[in-house]
Amino acid sequence: MTLHDVTDDQTAPDAAAAKNTASAKGPVVAGILLLVFGSLFAWQTLLRSDAPPTAGHGGGGGDKGEPAVVDVAKVTRGQLQNARRLPGEVLAQRSVDLAAASAGEVDSVLVELGDMVKPGQVLLKLDRTMPFLEVKRAEAVQKGEQARFDRAKLELERAQADLVRYRKLQQEGALSGRELRDKETATALLQADMHLRQAELDRVTADLELRRAALADTVVRAPFAGTIFERLVEVGGRVAVGTPVFRLLEQGQRRVRFTVPPTLTTPPQPGDRVMVTSHQGTMSATVQKVAQGLTEDTRGQVVEALLDENAEVLPGAFVEVGLSTGAFAEHSLVPVVALMGRGKERTVFVAQGDKVALRNVTVLGEDDVHAAVDGVEAGETVVIRGQTTLSDGDAVERTEVAEDKGDG
């Protein structure tokens, strides 16, 4: 056997083994490559799903620059009655909570819910047993002090008369100077004692007045003519000083209170007339007070108006207040739902072809549906739905709809 033959014989098994190894690794490599390519595909798909829309700057368009879908309405021209309807509440001209001025047990309640009462009328009585006895005791003390004062006063008057006589005797030489000085001292002591009796009499007299006032406080009286709106106690119940026992509504003209929203550019002023509507009908009122500040919740102004005398509506009733300051001259009218912002200076989106332009407008007045504005012209088209996602220059697909359809 030659060397060449030996080498060939040894190489043949090695080649066969190598071929078998390569053949076994093939499926493994393919599986690894398939797993890698599958992961890359899933990662790219996830990136595409998380990518923001490319049109509308606010999500209005689609993945491929699709225009935002909006609703539009035409700007018209005409006169606007500057009228708004606002919720209000009817109030009495005056409403007070009557409270007990004394503590005690309720002895009797003399009125019922809805009763009409007169000024000074007794409405309630507390048990008066102890306050009455305190008055009787104070009266007895006061009488005793009055008697002691009167006696001191008489003794002083007699001593003063004797002193006059002693001085005359001393001038005549019938009385020594020492005797006169002793008499003057005794008279001065009587005068001081009378002052003490006067002070004590004043003290017990004041105490008597306090006891009498406490006795009077066991009775609750009506401070003015009105209607019992609430009764808060029952016979046998105990009340403390300051405990409310009745709510009294004054008779006479009623008030209506309402809040003017900050969007109203011309709030009412004292003297303006407003219309008030309830389930009992429509009545008139005159604005009396306008708060010079804004409420914390709505940032509106609180207004109070006095209803006409013939208005028959109960306090606590909810009503609708109509504000009207007359008609404007003809102006461009846009739906109020097209306006963005607050106050007098606001913005709208004007549709021009397949794009929108942001436009500044000045609101001259508005009602529940339209606003009279400067800044757009009749015939132009404004966006009334979908404008919150738009930016200046965005592409849109518009649909003209009824004017009262808003951006819901």
C-alpha positions as CSV (number, residue, x, y, z in Angstrom):
1,M,0.0,0.0,0.0
2,T,1.3,3.4,-0.9
3,L,1.3,6.6,1.2
4,H,-1.3,8.1,-1.1
5,D,-3.6,5.2,-0.6
6,V,-3.3,5.4,3.2
7,T,-4.2,9.1,3.2
8,D,-7.1,8.6,0.9
9,D,-8.4,5.8,3.1
10,Q,-8.2,8.0,6.2
11,T,-9.7,11.1,4.6
12,A,-12.8,9.4,3.3
13,P,-14.3,8.7,6.8
14,D,-13.5,12.3,8.0
15,A,-15.2,13.8,5.0
16,A,-18.3,11.7,5.6
17,A,-18.4,12.8,9.3
18,A,-18.1,16.4,8.3
19,K,-20.9,16.0,5.8
20,N,-23.1,14.4,8.5
21,T,-22.3,17.3,11.0
22,A,-23.2,20.0,8.4
23,S,-26.3,18.2,7.6
24,A,-27.4,18.1,11.3
25,K,-26.7,21.9,11.8
26,G,-28.8,23.0,8.9
27,P,-32.2,22.9,10.6
28,V,-30.8,24.6,13.7
29,V,-29.4,27.6,11.8
30,A,-32.6,28.0,9.9
31,G,-34.6,28.0,13.1
32,I,-32.4,30.7,14.6
33,L,-32.7,32.8,11.4
34,L,-36.5,32.4,11.4
35,L,-36.7,33.5,15.1
36,V,-34.5,36.6,14.4
37,F,-36.5,37.7,11.4
38,G,-39.8,37.2,13.2
39,S,-38.7,39.4,16.1
40,L,-37.6,42.1,13.8
41,F,-41.0,42.0,12.0
42,A,-42.9,42.2,15.3
43,W,-40.8,45.1,16.5
44,Q,-41.4,47.1,13.3
45,T,-45.1,46.4,13.6
46,L,-45.2,47.7,17.2
47,L,-43.4,50.9,16.2
48,R,-45.9,51.6,13.4
49,S,-48.9,51.1,15.8
50,D,-47.4,53.5,18.4
51,A,-46.5,56.2,15.9
52,P,-48.8,59.4,16.1
53,P,-51.0,60.4,13.2
54,T,-49.3,62.6,10.7
55,A,-52.2,64.9,9.9
56,G,-54.2,67.4,11.8
57,H,-51.6,68.1,14.5
58,G,-54.1,66.9,17.0
59,G,-55.1,63.4,15.9
60,G,-57.8,64.6,13.4
61,G,-56.2,63.0,10.3
62,G,-55.3,59.4,9.4
63,D,-51.9,57.6,9.1
64,K,-51.4,58.9,5.6
65,G,-52.2,62.6,6.1
66,E,-55.9,62.2,6.0
67,P,-57.8,65.5,6.7
68,A,-59.7,66.0,10.0
69,V,-63.4,65.6,9.8
70,V,-65.3,68.7,11.0
71,D,-68.8,70.2,11.0
72,V,-69.2,73.8,9.7
73,A,-71.9,76.4,9.4
74,K,-72.2,79.6,7.5
75,V,-71.8,83.1,9.0
76,T,-75.0,85.1,8.6
77,R,-75.8,88.7,9.0
78,G,-78.6,90.2,11.0
79,Q,-79.8,91.8,14.2
80,L,-79.1,90.0,17.5
81,Q,-81.4,90.5,20.5
82,N,-78.8,90.5,23.3
83,A,-80.9,88.2,25.5
84,R,-79.9,85.3,27.8
85,R,-81.9,83.0,30.0
86,L,-80.3,82.3,33.4
87,P,-81.5,80.2,36.4
88,G,-82.5,82.2,39.5
89,E,-84.0,81.8,42.9
90,V,-86.8,83.8,44.5
91,L,-86.0,85.2,48.0
92,A,-88.0,87.1,50.6
93,Q,-87.2,90.8,51.0
94,R,-85.9,89.8,54.4
95,S,-85.3,86.4,56.0
96,V,-84.2,85.9,59.6
97,D,-83.6,82.9,61.9
98,L,-85.3,83.7,65.2
99,A,-83.3,82.3,68.1
100,A,-83.9,81.8,71.8
101,A,-82.3,84.5,74.0
102,S,-82.5,82.3,77.1
103,A,-81.9,78.7,77.8
104,G,-84.8,76.4,79.0
105,E,-87.5,74.0,78.2
106,V,-90.1,74.9,75.5
107,D,-93.4,75.4,77.3
108,S,-95.7,76.4,74.4
109,V,-95.4,77.1,70.6
110,L,-98.1,79.5,69.5
111,V,-97.7,79.5,65.7
112,E,-97.5,76.8,63.0
113,L,-95.7,76.6,59.7
114,G,-97.2,79.1,57.2
115,D,-98.9,81.3,59.8
116,M,-98.9,85.0,59.1
117,V,-97.6,87.0,62.2
118,K,-97.6,90.7,63.2
119,P,-94.7,92.7,64.7
120,G,-94.3,91.9,68.4
121,Q,-96.6,88.8,68.3
122,V,-95.6,86.1,70.8
123,L,-94.5,83.0,68.9
124,L,-93.0,80.8,71.7
125,K,-92.7,80.6,75.4
126,L,-90.1,78.8,77.5
127,D,-90.7,77.5,81.0
128,R,-90.7,80.6,83.3
129,T,-90.7,79.1,86.7
130,M,-87.0,79.7,87.7
131,P,-86.7,83.1,85.9
132,F,-89.9,84.2,87.7
133,L,-88.5,83.2,91.1
134,E,-85.3,84.9,90.4
135,V,-87.2,88.1,89.7
136,K,-89.1,87.9,93.0
137,R,-85.9,87.3,95.0
138,A,-84.2,90.3,93.3
139,E,-87.3,92.5,94.0
140,A,-87.1,91.6,97.7
141,V,-83.4,92.4,97.9
142,Q,-84.0,95.7,96.1
143,K,-86.7,96.6,98.5
144,G,-84.5,96.0,101.5
145,E,-81.7,98.1,100.1
146,Q,-84.1,100.8,99.3
147,A,-85.3,100.9,102.9
148,R,-81.7,101.0,104.2
149,F,-80.9,103.9,101.8
150,D,-84.0,105.8,102.9
151,R,-83.0,105.4,106.5
152,A,-79.4,106.6,105.9
153,K,-80.8,109.6,104.0
154,L,-83.1,110.6,106.9
155,E,-80.3,110.3,109.4
156,L,-78.0,112.4,107.3
157,E,-80.7,115.1,106.8
158,R,-81.3,115.2,110.6
159,A,-77.5,115.4,111.3
160,Q,-77.2,118.3,108.7
161,A,-80.0,120.2,110.5
162,D,-78.3,119.7,113.8
163,L,-75.0,120.9,112.4
164,V,-76.5,124.2,111.3
165,R,-77.9,124.7,114.8
166,Y,-74.5,123.8,116.4
167,R,-72.6,126.3,114.3
168,K,-75.0,129.0,115.4
169,L,-74.5,128.1,119.1
170,Q,-70.8,128.1,118.6
171,Q,-70.9,131.6,117.2
172,E,-72.9,132.7,120.2
173,G,-70.3,131.2,122.5
174,A,-72.7,128.6,123.9
175,L,-70.8,125.7,122.3
176,S,-67.1,124.9,122.2
177,G,-65.2,124.4,119.0
178,R,-64.4,120.8,119.9
179,E,-68.1,120.0,120.2
180,L,-68.7,121.6,116.8
181,R,-65.9,119.5,115.2
182,D,-67.3,116.3,116.6
183,K,-70.7,117.1,115.2
184,E,-69.2,117.9,111.8
185,T,-67.3,114.5,111.8
186,A,-70.4,112.6,112.7
187,T,-72.3,114.3,109.9
188,A,-69.6,113.4,107.4
189,L,-69.7,109.8,108.4
190,L,-73.4,109.7,107.9
191,Q,-73.0,111.2,104.5
192,A,-70.4,108.5,103.5
193,D,-72.7,105.8,104.8
194,M,-75.5,107.2,102.6
195,H,-73.3,107.0,99.5
196,L,-72.5,103.4,100.3
197,R,-76.2,102.6,100.6
198,Q,-76.8,104.4,97.3
199,A,-74.2,102.3,95.5
200,E,-75.6,99.1,96.9
201,L,-79.1,100.1,96.0
202,D,-77.9,100.8,92.4
203,R,-76.3,97.3,92.3
204,V,-79.3,95.4,93.4
205,T,-81.5,97.5,91.1
206,A,-79.4,96.6,88.1
207,D,-79.5,92.9,89.1
208,L,-83.3,93.1,89.3
209,E,-83.4,94.6,85.7
210,L,-81.2,91.7,84.5
211,R,-83.5,89.2,86.1
212,R,-86.5,90.9,84.5
213,A,-84.8,90.8,81.1
214,A,-84.1,87.1,81.5
215,L,-87.7,86.5,82.3
216,A,-88.7,88.5,79.2
217,D,-86.2,86.4,77.1
218,T,-88.3,83.3,77.8
219,V,-90.7,84.7,75.2
220,V,-89.9,84.8,71.5
221,R,-91.6,87.6,69.5
222,A,-91.8,88.4,65.8
223,P,-89.6,91.4,64.9
224,F,-91.6,92.2,61.8
225,A,-94.7,91.1,59.9
226,G,-94.1,88.0,58.0
227,T,-94.7,84.3,57.4
228,I,-93.4,81.4,59.5
229,F,-91.3,79.6,56.9
230,E,-89.8,77.0,59.3
231,R,-90.6,75.7,62.8
232,L,-87.6,74.1,64.4
233,V,-88.7,73.2,67.9
234,E,-91.4,71.2,69.7
235,V,-93.1,71.5,73.1
236,G,-91.0,69.9,75.8
237,G,-87.7,70.3,73.9
238,R,-84.8,72.1,75.5
239,V,-83.0,75.0,73.8
240,A,-79.8,76.8,74.5
241,V,-79.1,80.5,74.1
242,G,-78.9,81.2,70.4
243,T,-80.7,78.1,69.3
244,P,-82.8,78.8,66.2
245,V,-86.5,78.2,66.8
246,F,-88.2,79.7,63.7
247,R,-87.3,81.1,60.3
248,L,-89.4,84.2,59.5
249,L,-89.9,85.6,56.0
250,E,-90.9,89.2,55.7
251,Q,-94.1,90.1,53.9
252,G,-93.9,92.3,50.8
253,Q,-92.0,92.3,47.5
254,R,-89.8,89.4,46.6
255,R,-86.3,89.4,45.3
256,V,-84.7,87.2,42.7
257,R,-81.0,86.3,42.8
258,F,-79.1,84.9,39.8
259,T,-75.5,84.7,38.6
260,V,-74.3,86.3,35.3
261,P,-71.7,84.1,33.6
262,P,-68.4,85.6,32.6
263,T,-69.2,85.0,28.9
264,L,-71.8,87.7,29.0
265,T,-70.1,90.8,27.7
266,T,-72.7,93.3,28.9
267,P,-73.9,92.4,32.5
268,P,-77.0,94.1,33.8
269,Q,-76.8,97.3,35.8
270,P,-79.0,98.7,38.6
271,G,-82.2,100.0,37.1
272,D,-82.3,97.5,34.2
273,R,-85.5,95.5,33.7
274,V,-85.5,91.7,33.5
275,M,-88.2,89.2,32.8
276,V,-88.7,86.4,35.3
277,T,-90.5,83.2,34.3
278,S,-91.9,80.6,36.7
279,H,-94.5,77.9,36.5
280,Q,-96.9,80.6,37.7
281,G,-96.3,82.8,34.7
282,T,-94.0,85.6,33.6
283,M,-93.3,88.7,35.7
284,S,-91.0,91.7,35.6
285,A,-88.2,92.7,38.0
286,T,-85.8,95.7,38.4
287,V,-82.1,95.1,39.0
288,Q,-81.1,96.6,42.4
289,K,-77.7,95.2,43.2
290,V,-74.7,93.8,41.2
291,A,-71.8,92.2,43.1
292,Q,-68.5,93.9,42.5
293,G,-66.7,90.6,42.6
294,L,-66.7,87.1,41.0
295,T,-67.9,83.9,42.5
296,E,-65.2,81.3,43.2
297,D,-66.9,78.4,41.4
298,T,-68.2,80.0,38.1
299,R,-66.4,83.4,38.1
300,G,-69.7,85.0,37.5
301,Q,-71.4,88.1,39.1
302,V,-74.3,87.7,41.5
303,V,-77.2,90.0,40.7
304,E,-80.3,90.8,42.8
305,A,-83.5,92.2,41.3
306,L,-86.7,93.3,43.0
307,L,-89.9,91.7,41.6
308,D,-92.9,93.9,40.9
309,E,-95.4,94.2,43.7
310,N,-98.0,92.2,41.8
311,A,-95.7,89.2,41.4
312,E,-97.1,86.1,43.0
313,V,-94.3,83.7,43.5
314,L,-93.2,82.0,46.7
315,P,-89.7,82.4,48.2
316,G,-87.5,79.5,47.4
317,A,-89.0,79.0,43.9
318,F,-86.6,78.4,41.0
319,V,-87.2,80.7,38.1
320,E,-85.7,81.6,34.7
321,V,-84.4,85.1,34.3
322,G,-84.3,86.6,30.8
323,L,-81.8,89.5,30.2
324,S,-82.3,91.8,27.3
325,T,-80.6,95.1,26.5
326,G,-82.2,95.6,23.1
327,A,-81.1,94.8,19.6
328,F,-77.7,95.4,18.1
329,A,-77.3,97.0,14.7
330,E,-76.7,94.4,11.9
331,H,-73.5,92.4,12.4
332,S,-72.0,89.1,11.4
333,L,-73.7,86.3,13.4
334,V,-71.8,83.1,14.2
335,P,-73.0,80.1,16.3
336,V,-71.8,80.4,19.8
337,V,-70.4,76.9,19.6
338,A,-67.9,78.1,17.1
339,L,-66.3,80.5,19.6
340,M,-63.2,79.5,21.5
341,G,-61.9,81.2,24.6
342,R,-63.7,83.6,27.0
343,G,-64.4,87.3,27.3
344,K,-64.8,89.8,24.5
345,E,-61.8,88.7,22.4
346,R,-62.0,85.1,21.2
347,T,-61.1,83.0,18.2
348,V,-62.8,80.8,15.5
349,F,-61.6,78.5,12.7
350,V,-62.6,79.7,9.3
351,A,-62.8,76.9,6.6
352,Q,-61.2,78.0,3.4
353,G,-61.3,75.3,0.8
354,D,-59.9,72.2,2.3
355,K,-58.0,74.0,5.0
356,V,-58.8,76.1,8.1
357,A,-57.4,79.4,9.3
358,L,-57.5,80.6,12.9
359,R,-59.2,84.0,13.1
360,N,-59.5,86.5,16.0
361,V,-62.9,87.9,16.5
362,T,-64.5,90.5,18.9
363,V,-67.7,89.5,20.5
364,L,-70.2,92.4,20.6
365,G,-73.1,90.4,22.3
366,E,-74.6,86.9,22.3
367,D,-77.7,84.9,23.2
368,D,-78.0,81.2,23.7
369,V,-77.5,80.4,20.0
370,H,-75.7,83.2,18.2
371,A,-73.0,85.8,18.8
372,A,-72.6,89.1,17.0
373,V,-69.0,89.5,16.1
374,D,-66.4,91.6,14.3
375,G,-63.7,89.7,12.4
376,V,-65.6,87.4,10.0
377,E,-68.0,88.3,7.2
378,A,-71.4,86.9,6.2
379,G,-71.0,83.9,3.8
380,E,-67.8,82.6,5.4
381,T,-67.8,79.2,6.9
382,V,-66.8,78.5,10.5
383,V,-66.0,75.2,12.2
384,I,-68.6,74.4,14.9
385,R,-67.5,70.8,15.7
386,G,-64.1,69.3,15.9
387,Q,-62.2,72.6,16.3
388,T,-60.6,71.7,19.6
389,T,-58.1,69.3,17.8
390,L,-57.2,71.8,15.0
391,S,-54.3,74.0,14.3
392,D,-54.0,76.9,11.9
393,G,-53.6,75.6,8.4
394,D,-54.8,72.1,9.0
395,A,-56.4,70.1,6.2
396,V,-60.1,69.3,6.8
397,E,-63.0,67.4,5.4
398,R,-66.0,69.4,6.2
399,T,-69.7,68.7,6.6
400,E,-72.2,71.5,6.8
401,V,-74.8,70.9,9.5
402,A,-77.5,72.7,11.5
403,E,-76.1,75.7,13.4
404,D,-77.0,74.5,16.9
405,K,-74.8,71.4,16.7
406,G,-71.8,71.9,18.9
407,D,-68.5,70.3,19.7
408,G,-69.8,67.5,21.8
